[in-house]
Amino acid sequence: MALLLVALFSAGIAIFSPWDFNTVRSFINYLSLFVVSFVTYHFLKKKGGLPYVFFRNVVYIWFGVGIIQLFIYPSFLSFLVPRGDSSVNLLSGRGINCLAPEPTFYAIICACMLIIAFLNFRYEKSYQLLNILLLIQIFILARSSTVILLFLFSLIIYFVYKVFALSKNRMRTFIVCIFTGIGLWVVGNILVTHLSEYRIGRLLFIIMEEPITIMMKDESVNERFIHAFFPFYGFFRDGGLPHGYGQFSEFMQEVYVSGKFDEYLPFYREGYTRIMSGWGNAFFELGFVALLIVYVIVRNFHALVRTSPAVAFYGPLFMLILFNAMPWSNALVGFVVGNVIYAVEEQQQIDEGTAN
């Protein structure tokens, strides 16, 4: 119901926005989120869950194509995807594209498949094998610095939840946190030394040496920062009111001319016709109504924490993925949302059956 309200509100905003391609694309964004989530939920309910063999084969296919592109033929099946050739990426120290347009999107797809595997197959015998294959694709084949950093943030959130929410000995927890922090610092230094030829190694070095300035030294990071931060700046500056569709370019020009954020915009360019951030899109365009999307996702992931503390990792990971260039119209987003709603309902039925 909440996602339907979002879709209806987005239709209302479209009426008062310039009727062009950007408006149509933005409206379809939120309509797709509702439709795909709705269809996914009812499909899983009718079928009794996601077919395991089908999902396993999808993971195998992506892994097989990735291995071939990395070790044998970088252009393997590249004709299927725009910008699919991985040759240039490998020469610059980046990962492969596999069946995605770029390494980062490849890693995001694998991360979403990790979440789907957890929601549906964590009790299957070969669940750990699927996890290993997906992690290999993220860390070795795709080598996406963005997704690797998202993993680190999610692990920190999970760790904090694990030791503070579940631990009864607070002093021991504090000591564990200190030694874990030291351990992460040591491991980070080792990784920087051995991964210096790759982009993730160079970014880790900047983060460890000058963590605050990472967004000003790397063009790609700065671009992602612009699309993740400034839509929220506009949201809070204007009291959570919707900005409508096609207004971000004008808003960014206003921000740039004001000079308040010059040091954070070293790679600024004109013509930001599209916000390359899921959450940025929603909060800038829909305003306070975007909180309904947050409510649906957080509420349903939180409902599963009791059954598995690992939700404290997968839930934040999904939320963080949506800060990236992952549009709401991407079928994987709606599928994960519909899947987690279905998983919560299934768990409630199991609990009721156990109680009876």
C-alpha positions in Angstrom: 0.0 0.0 0.0 2.8 2.4 0.9 4.5 1.9 -2.5 1.2 2.4 -4.3 0.9 5.7 -2.5 4.4 6.6 -3.7 3.5 5.7 -7.3 0.3 7.8 -7.1 2.1 10.7 -5.7 4.8 10.5 -8.4 2.0 10.6 -11.0 0.7 13.8 -9.3 4.2 15.4 -9.5 4.4 14.5 -13.2 1.4 16.6 -13.9 3.1 19.7 -12.5 6.5 18.9 -14.1 7.8 19.8 -17.6 6.4 17.0 -19.9 9.5 15.7 -21.4 11.7 12.5 -21.4 13.1 13.2 -17.9 9.6 13.4 -16.4 8.4 10.2 -18.1 11.6 8.4 -16.9 11.2 9.6 -13.3 7.6 8.7 -13.1 8.3 5.2 -14.5 11.0 4.9 -11.9 8.5 4.9 -9.0 5.7 3.1 -10.9 8.1 0.3 -11.7 9.1 0.0 -8.0 5.5 -0.6 -7.1 4.7 -2.9 -10.0 7.8 -5.1 -9.8 7.5 -5.4 -6.0 3.8 -6.3 -6.3 4.4 -8.9 -9.0 7.4 -10.4 -7.2 5.5 -10.8 -4.0 2.5 -12.5 -5.6 4.7 -14.6 -7.9 6.7 -15.9 -4.9 3.5 -16.5 -2.9 2.0 -18.5 -5.8 5.1 -20.6 -6.5 6.0 -21.0 -2.8 9.3 -19.2 -3.2 12.0 -18.6 -5.7 13.1 -21.8 -7.7 16.5 -22.7 -6.3 17.8 -24.5 -9.4 17.0 -21.4 -11.6 18.8 -19.0 -9.2 21.8 -21.3 -8.8 22.2 -21.5 -12.6 22.0 -17.7 -12.9 24.9 -17.4 -10.4 26.9 -20.1 -12.3 26.3 -18.4 -15.7 27.5 -15.0 -14.4 30.5 -16.6 -12.7 31.4 -18.6 -15.8 31.2 -15.6 -18.1 33.3 -13.6 -15.6 36.0 -16.2 -15.4 36.3 -16.4 -19.2 36.5 -12.6 -19.6 39.2 -12.4 -16.9 41.5 -15.3 -17.9 40.7 -16.1 -21.5 38.9 -13.6 -23.7 37.9 -10.1 -22.3 35.4 -9.5 -25.1 33.4 -12.7 -24.5 29.7 -12.1 -25.0 30.4 -8.3 -24.9 28.0 -7.8 -27.8 25.1 -8.5 -25.4 25.7 -5.3 -23.4 26.5 -1.7 -24.2 30.1 -0.9 -23.3 30.5 -4.6 -22.5 34.1 -5.1 -23.7 36.3 -5.6 -20.6 39.7 -5.1 -22.4 40.1 -1.4 -21.6 39.2 -2.0 -17.9 41.8 -4.7 -17.4 44.5 -2.5 -18.9 43.7 0.3 -16.4 43.6 -2.1 -13.4 39.8 -2.2 -13.1 37.7 -5.4 -13.1 35.6 -6.9 -15.8 32.1 -6.1 -16.9 30.8 -9.6 -17.3 27.2 -9.2 -18.5 26.9 -5.7 -17.1 27.8 -2.3 -18.6 30.6 -1.7 -16.1 32.5 -3.4 -13.2 30.6 -1.4 -10.5 27.2 -2.4 -11.9 28.5 -6.0 -12.2 29.4 -6.0 -8.5 26.1 -4.4 -7.5 24.2 -7.1 -9.3 26.2 -9.8 -7.5 25.6 -8.0 -4.2 21.8 -8.0 -4.9 22.1 -11.7 -5.7 23.8 -12.2 -2.3 20.8 -10.6 -0.6 18.4 -12.7 -2.7 20.3 -15.9 -1.8 20.1 -15.0 1.9 16.4 -14.3 1.8 15.5 -17.5 0.0 18.2 -20.1 0.3 20.2 -19.7 3.5 19.1 -23.1 4.7 20.1 -24.9 1.4 23.2 -27.1 1.5 25.0 -25.3 -1.2 24.2 -21.8 0.1 27.8 -21.2 1.2 29.0 -22.2 -2.3 26.8 -19.6 -3.9 28.1 -17.0 -1.4 31.7 -17.8 -2.3 31.0 -17.6 -6.0 29.3 -14.2 -5.7 32.0 -12.8 -3.4 34.7 -13.9 -5.8 32.9 -12.0 -8.5 32.7 -8.9 -6.4 36.2 -8.8 -5.0 38.3 -10.5 -7.7 36.4 -10.3 -11.0 34.6 -6.9 -10.7 37.1 -5.3 -8.3 34.6 -2.5 -7.8 36.0 -0.1 -5.2 32.5 1.4 -4.6 30.9 -2.0 -3.8 33.9 -3.1 -1.7 33.6 0.0 0.4 29.9 -0.6 0.8 30.7 -4.1 2.0 33.1 -2.6 4.6 30.5 -0.1 5.8 27.9 -2.9 6.1 30.3 -5.1 8.0 30.9 -2.3 10.4 27.2 -1.9 11.0 26.7 -5.6 11.4 29.7 -5.8 13.8 28.3 -3.0 15.9 24.9 -4.6 16.1 26.4 -8.0 16.9 28.6 -6.9 19.7 26.4 -4.3 21.3 22.9 -5.6 20.7 23.7 -9.2 21.5 26.6 -9.0 23.9 25.9 -8.9 27.6 29.5 -8.1 28.6 30.0 -4.5 27.7 33.6 -4.2 28.7 34.6 -7.3 26.7 32.7 -5.8 23.8 34.7 -2.6 24.1 38.0 -4.5 24.2 37.0 -6.5 21.1 36.1 -3.3 19.3 39.5 -1.8 20.0 41.4 -4.9 18.8 39.2 -5.3 15.8 39.9 -1.7 14.8 43.6 -2.3 15.2 43.3 -5.5 13.1 41.4 -3.6 10.3 44.1 -0.9 10.3 46.9 -3.6 9.9 44.9 -5.5 7.2 44.3 -2.2 5.4 48.0 -1.4 5.3 48.7 -4.8 3.9 46.0 -4.4 1.2 47.3 -1.0 0.2 50.8 -2.5 -0.3 49.6 -5.5 -2.3 46.8 -3.8 -4.3 48.6 -0.6 -5.2 48.4 -1.5 -8.9 44.6 -1.6 -8.7 42.2 1.3 -8.3 40.8 -0.1 -5.0 44.3 -0.1 -3.6 44.9 3.5 -4.6 41.6 4.6 -3.1 42.3 2.7 0.2 45.6 4.6 0.4 43.9 7.9 0.0 41.3 6.9 2.6 43.9 5.9 5.1 46.1 8.9 4.6 43.5 11.6 4.0 40.0 10.2 4.6 38.2 13.5 4.3 39.7 14.5 1.0 38.9 11.3 -0.9 35.9 12.9 -2.5 38.0 15.8 -3.9 40.9 13.7 -5.2 39.1 11.1 -7.3 36.8 12.2 -10.1 34.6 9.1 -9.9 34.2 9.3 -6.1 33.5 13.1 -6.4 30.8 12.4 -9.0 29.1 9.8 -6.8 29.4 12.2 -3.8 27.6 14.9 -5.8 24.7 12.7 -6.7 24.4 11.2 -3.2 24.9 14.4 -1.1 23.4 17.4 -2.9 19.9 15.9 -3.4 19.7 15.5 0.4 21.1 19.0 0.8 18.2 20.2 -1.3 15.7 18.0 0.6 16.7 19.4 4.0 17.3 23.0 2.8 13.7 23.2 1.5 12.1 21.5 4.4 11.4 18.1 2.7 9.2 19.6 0.0 9.3 17.8 -3.4 11.3 19.5 -6.1 9.6 17.6 -8.9 11.2 16.2 -12.0 13.9 17.7 -14.2 15.0 20.3 -11.6 18.3 18.9 -10.5 20.4 20.5 -13.2 19.1 24.0 -12.3 19.5 23.3 -8.6 23.1 22.2 -9.0 23.9 25.3 -11.1 22.4 27.4 -8.2 24.6 25.6 -5.7 27.7 26.0 -7.8 27.2 29.7 -8.4 26.6 30.3 -4.7 30.3 29.2 -4.1 29.4 27.6 -0.7 30.7 24.2 -1.8 33.5 25.0 -4.2 36.0 22.8 -2.4 33.7 19.8 -2.8 33.0 20.4 -6.5 36.5 20.2 -8.2 35.0 18.1 -11.1 31.7 20.0 -11.4 30.2 20.0 -14.9 26.9 21.5 -16.1 23.9 19.5 -17.3 23.1 17.1 -14.4 19.8 16.0 -16.1 19.6 12.8 -14.1 20.4 12.1 -10.4 22.6 9.0 -10.4 21.5 7.8 -6.9 18.4 5.9 -6.0 17.9 7.6 -2.6 19.0 10.9 -4.1 16.4 10.7 -6.8 13.6 9.8 -4.3 14.3 12.5 -1.7 15.0 15.3 -4.1 12.0 14.6 -6.5 9.4 13.3 -4.0 10.5 15.1 -0.9 9.0 13.7 2.4 7.0 11.0 0.5 10.3 9.2 -0.1 10.2 8.3 3.6 7.5 5.8 2.7 10.1 3.8 0.7 12.5 3.9 3.6 9.7 2.7 5.9 8.8 -0.3 3.7 12.4 -1.5 3.3 13.6 -0.9 6.8 10.4 -2.3 8.4 10.6 -5.5 6.5 14.3 -6.1 6.9 14.1 -5.3 10.6 11.3 -7.9 11.0 13.7 -10.6 10.0 16.5 -9.6 12.4 15.1 -11.8 15.1 15.4 -14.9 13.0 18.9 -14.1 11.7 21.3 -11.5 12.9 22.9 -11.5 9.4 20.0 -9.3 8.4 22.0 -6.5 10.1 24.5 -6.9 7.3 22.2 -7.5 4.3 19.7 -4.8 5.1 22.2 -2.0 5.4 24.0 -3.3 2.3 20.8 -3.0 0.2 20.2 0.5 1.6 23.7 1.6 0.8 23.5 0.2 -2.7 20.5 2.5 -3.3 22.8 5.5 -2.8 24.5 4.6 -6.0 23.3 4.8 -9.6 20.7 2.1 -9.1 17.4 3.5 -10.5 14.2 2.4 -8.9 13.1 1.1 -12.3 15.8 -1.6 -12.2 14.0 -4.9 -11.8 16.5 -6.1 -9.2 15.5 -3.3 -6.8 11.7 -4.1 -7.0 12.5 -7.8 -6.8 14.5 -7.5 -3.6 11.7 -5.3 -2.0 9.0 -7.8 -3.0 11.2 -10.7 -1.9 11.8 -9.3 1.6 8.0 -8.6 2.0 7.3 -12.2 1.0 10.1 -13.5 3.4 8.6 -11.6 6.3 5.1 -13.0 5.7 6.5 -16.6 5.4 8.4 -16.1 8.6 5.2 -14.9 10.3 3.3 -18.0 9.1 6.1 -20.2 10.4 6.0 -18.5 13.8 2.2 -18.9 14.0 2.4 -22.5 13.1 5.1 -23.1 15.8 3.0 -21.3 18.3 -0.1 -23.5 17.5 
